[in-house]
């Protein structure tokens, strides 16, 4: 191995060691908005996508997704959930 390659390898190794020993980056994930029952397709689809993105980033188990989404329902959207007879 040439001297130039040795220097590059040493620098790369030091960089990787520094990256793995440094502080871990934790992004703050903004929670999705609540859903109030807007029947517009774009509004409903956009809300569902924002909830899915949030849950994927938060790494929540998929079997808990519907329970979490239900906590975001308000007004007409929550009517069926809150009035179980």
PERA-V301450 format. One record per backbone hydrogen bond with DSSP energy under -1.0 kcal/mol. CO is the residue of the C=O (numbers start at 1). NH is the residue of the N-H. If there is no record, write none. Layout:
CO,NH  CO,NH
This chain:
2,6  3,7  4,8  5,9  6,10  7,11  8,12  9,13  10,14  11,15  12,16  13,17  14,18  15,19  16,20  17,21  18,22  35,74  40,44  41,45  42,46  43,47  44,48  45,49  46,50  47,51  48,52  49,53  50,54  51,55  52,56  53,57  54,58  55,60  61,64  62,65  64,68  65,69  66,70  69,72  70,73  72,35  74,77  78,82  79,83
